[in-house]
Amino acid sequence: MSITADEVADWMFTELRNSGILHQAEAVNYIKTNFGEHFIYVNENGHASIDKEVKKAFKKRHGGKAAWDRDAFYWGWTSSIKV
């Protein structure tokens, strides 16, 4: 059975919901180990990043209630209300 981008996004959303923050480095390591390296790529800055389809599915799940912090490389809730 093949793992889908939606399943990876589900994991990311659950992690964000449970901890309130999701660091990219931790997410990349977990995804690579548990879902497969094909969900990770090296971006133009030379950093490991999460597949665009996974991030698109993740964004659908949080519905704009989470934001990416470019300086600290993590996603966090934009309000105190968690889904």
C-alpha positions as CSV (number, residue, x, y, z in Angstrom):
1,M,0.0,0.0,0.0
2,S,1.4,3.3,-1.0
3,I,1.4,6.3,1.3
4,T,-0.2,9.5,-0.1
5,A,0.5,13.2,0.4
6,D,-2.8,13.4,2.2
7,E,-1.7,10.9,4.8
8,V,1.5,12.9,5.4
9,A,-0.5,16.1,5.7
10,D,-2.8,14.4,8.2
11,W,0.2,13.6,10.4
12,M,1.5,17.1,10.1
13,F,-1.9,18.6,11.1
14,T,-2.2,16.2,14.0
15,E,1.3,17.2,15.2
16,L,0.4,20.9,14.9
17,R,-2.9,20.4,16.7
18,N,-1.3,18.5,19.5
19,S,1.7,20.7,20.1
20,G,0.7,24.0,18.7
21,I,3.9,24.2,16.7
22,L,5.5,22.1,14.0
23,H,9.3,22.6,13.3
24,Q,10.3,21.9,9.7
25,A,13.5,20.0,10.6
26,E,11.6,17.7,12.9
27,A,8.8,17.2,10.3
28,V,11.4,16.5,7.5
29,N,13.2,13.9,9.6
30,Y,9.9,12.2,10.7
31,I,8.5,12.2,7.2
32,K,11.7,10.9,5.6
33,T,11.9,8.0,8.2
34,N,8.2,7.1,8.4
35,F,6.7,8.0,5.1
36,G,9.6,7.9,2.6
37,E,12.2,10.2,1.1
38,H,10.1,10.9,-2.0
39,F,8.1,13.4,0.2
40,I,11.3,15.4,0.8
41,Y,13.3,17.5,-1.6
42,V,16.2,20.0,-1.4
43,N,14.9,23.6,-2.1
44,E,16.8,26.4,-3.9
45,N,18.5,27.4,-0.6
46,G,19.9,24.0,-0.1
47,H,17.5,23.0,2.7
48,A,15.5,19.9,3.0
49,S,11.9,20.7,2.5
50,I,8.5,19.0,2.4
51,D,6.9,18.0,-0.9
52,K,4.7,20.8,-2.4
53,E,1.7,18.4,-2.7
54,V,2.0,17.6,1.0
55,K,2.2,21.3,2.0
56,K,-0.8,22.0,-0.2
57,A,-2.8,19.3,1.5
58,F,-1.6,20.5,4.9
59,K,-2.8,24.0,4.1
60,K,-6.2,22.7,3.3
61,R,-6.4,21.0,6.7
62,H,-5.4,24.0,8.7
63,G,-7.5,26.3,6.6
64,G,-5.3,29.3,7.0
65,K,-5.3,29.1,10.8
66,A,-1.6,28.3,10.8
67,A,1.3,30.4,9.5
68,W,4.8,29.6,8.4
69,D,7.5,31.5,10.4
70,R,10.3,32.1,7.8
71,D,12.9,33.0,10.3
72,A,12.4,30.1,12.7
73,F,11.3,27.5,10.2
74,Y,8.1,26.3,11.8
75,W,4.4,26.4,11.5
76,G,2.3,27.8,14.4
77,W,-1.3,28.8,15.0
78,T,-2.2,32.3,13.9
79,S,-4.8,32.6,16.8
80,S,-5.3,31.0,20.1
81,I,-8.2,28.9,18.7
82,K,-7.1,25.4,17.7
83,V,-9.1,23.3,15.3
